[in-house]
Amino acid sequence: MALSERSLAFIGGGHITEIIVSNLTRTDSIVPRRLIVSDPVKEKGQHLKKAYGISVAEDNMEAVYTGDFIFINVLPHVVGEVVEELKRNGLPDTR
């Protein structure tokens, strides 16, 4: 299946996510509605939605269950917490 037919989820809506999203949408590699972001700072998600037309998840688990590929783009000291959340709540069978 081509990338254009996949959904990408981003946990963390900061600088790295914005770079990836801006390049993917600028090059028409994927339609914006197939990109979803979750971030505890809701303004970050809303900024990306307004700037690039992507979707915003209510929480990390919604993003994980929506995406075919999951990017964990958080600060190094937060990675363990995010991974533990994903382990605790379980991943979809297809992930």
Rosetta blueprint (number, residue, H / E / L):
1 M L
2 A L
3 L H
4 S H
5 E H
6 R L
7 S L
8 L E
9 A E
10 F E
11 I E
12 G L
13 G L
14 G L
15 H H
16 I H
17 T H
18 E H
19 I H
20 I H
21 V H
22 S H
23 N H
24 L H
25 T H
26 R H
27 T L
28 D L
29 S L
30 I L
31 V L
32 P H
33 R H
34 R H
35 L E
36 I E
37 V E
38 S E
39 D L
40 P L
41 V L
42 K H
43 E H
44 K H
45 G H
46 Q H
47 H H
48 L H
49 K H
50 K H
51 A H
52 Y H
53 G L
54 I L
55 S E
56 V E
57 A L
58 E L
59 D L
60 N H
61 M H
62 E H
63 A H
64 V H
65 Y H
66 T H
67 G L
68 D L
69 F E
70 I E
71 F E
72 I E
73 N L
74 V L
75 L L
76 P H
77 H H
78 V H
79 V H
80 G H
81 E H
82 V H
83 V H
84 E H
85 E H
86 L H
87 K H
88 R H
89 N H
90 G L
91 L L
92 P L
93 D L
94 T L
95 R L
